[in-house]
Structure formats: C-alpha cells, structure tokens
Amino acid sequence: MDPVKLNIPDYFTIVKNPMDFGTIKNNLNSNKYSKLDEFIKDIHLVFDNCFLYNGENSYVSGLCKQVREEF
C-alpha cells in the first residue's frame, strides 16, 4: 500500500499495525498462514484499521461494514 499515492500520507501515523487484502493474498499464496485463526486475525485487522483511520461513520467505513458482514 502506498499512502502517498492514495492521498493518505498520515496513514502510518494513525495505523500502527497495517494490513491490507493484497498482503493477505500474498500470504495465502506463499502459505504463510499455518492456522485458520492467523488468516482470520489479519482479515479482522483490515476492518479494524479501516474504522480506526476513517472513523466509524465515514462512507469508507460503511463500505467496510458491508464487506465485514459478507465475511
């Protein structure tokens, strides 16, 4: 993830433990997860980081909530 390219240069100041779906995909493809719980923890970290950075009531967090419900 490139916060400058995404116009969120303060992202790493706010989010101390970043995770994104691209990293999760790479971890899956390289068999990094030895347990299902590790995968689920990273998925939930994506959601938690979204709410932390964007606030609970933002448009982006609304989309995140929809994805989380599907998950």
N, C-alpha and C positions, 0 to 999 in steps of 0.2 A: 504494500500500500504506500502510495506517495502522497502525504498530506499537502504538500505544496501544490502538486498537480490537481488535487481535489479541492483546493482552496480552503483547507482547514489546517493552517500551519500550527495552530496551538493544540492539535490533537494529542501529541505525545506528552504535552504538559498536563493534560487533564486525564488521559487514559494511561495508566502506568503498566498495565498488562495487556497489550494489544493482541487481538486475534481477528482473523477475517476468514471468509469462506474459501478464498484461494489458498491460504495456508493449510486449512483443514483438508482441502482436496489433495494438496501435495503430500500431507502427512498420511492420508489414506493410500495414495499411490505408492508411497515408499514404505508402507507397512509400519509406520511409526507407532500406531496405536496397538498395544498388546491386549488391551481390555476395552470393552464397550464403554465403560464408565469414563475413560480418558477422552474418547470421542465426544460423548455427551457433555462432558465438562467444557470442552472447547466450544461446542455449539452454544451452550448457555453463556459462555464468556462473550461471544459475539453479541448476543442480545443485551447482556448487562452493560457492555461498553457502549452500545448504541444509546441506551437510555441515559447512561452517565454523561455522554458527550452532548447529546441532543436535547435532553430534558424529557420527562415523561409525556408531555403533552404536545410535542412537536409533530409536524407532518411526517418526518422521517421515522420517529418513534411509533407513530400509528401504523406505518407500513411494517415496521419491525414486529409489532404486536401481532399482525396478521400472519407473518411468516412463523413466528413462535407458536401460534395456535395450530398451524398446519404441522409443525414439527411434533 
